[in-house]
């Protein structure tokens, strides 16, 4: 280990240790032998809704619609359904991004498209999804960038929103007791 790295690591450890003003060395009635200290129940390291320790820490918090994914579940599912005909390069349900690989339609072999879909929140709203469309055309020197049709991203966003609304309505109908 290099001396610089060792000094940096030691400085970091000492800085963190200096932040705690209530660690006592030796046996005391309130903290026991040595440096043991138990966090009070429900204490949070990052505020009231941060990481919690102690009893109740494992309880799930109800964050509402889309809480499992980090983004709206209906928009996420509708986005995946809408771009499912294209090869997906990456899909991040917590960050709400879907990136496709280049896709060439069988009817137009001289052009190809790529999409980036962004889910912008946990609510099902008309401004909750953005689609970026990239287009390339094949020429003598290979593939070159070309402008995508102006209405294509808006049409894809509308399709995703319509599917998301349908999924929500279908989900509500299926969960209603009869």
C-alpha positions, 0 to 999 in steps of 0.5 A: 500500500502506498504511503499516500493511500495509507495517509488518506485512509488514516485521515478518513478514519480519524475524521469519521471517528472525530465526528462521534462525541459520545463514544466512551472507552471502558465499561460504563453502565449505559454502553457496556464494556469496551466501545460497544454502543447500540443505536436507539430503536428506529434511529436513522443514519440519513434522516427520518426516512433514510436507512434505519436500524433497530426494531422496525427497520425491516418494515416496508414503507408504503411509497404508493404507486410504483414503489417497487420499481422506483418509477410508475409501474404502469408507465414502465410496463407500457414502455417495455411493451411499446419498444418490445419489438426492438432489441433492448440494450439496457433497462433500469427500473429504478432510474426509469431508463430503457435504451434500445439497440439499433433496429432496422425494419424489414420494409426499410433496410436502408435506415435504422432507429434507436430509442431512449425512453425515460420514465420521469416519476412515480405518478401516471402523468402526461409529462411522465415519459420522454422518448428520444429517437435516433435515426441513421441512414445507410450510404456508400460510407456506411451508416450516418446520422439523420434527423428522425421524423419530428412527430415520432417521439411524440407519437411513441410517448402518446402510445406509451401513455395510452397503454399505461392508462389501459393497464391502470384501468385493467388493473383497477377492474381486476382488483375490484371485488365483485 
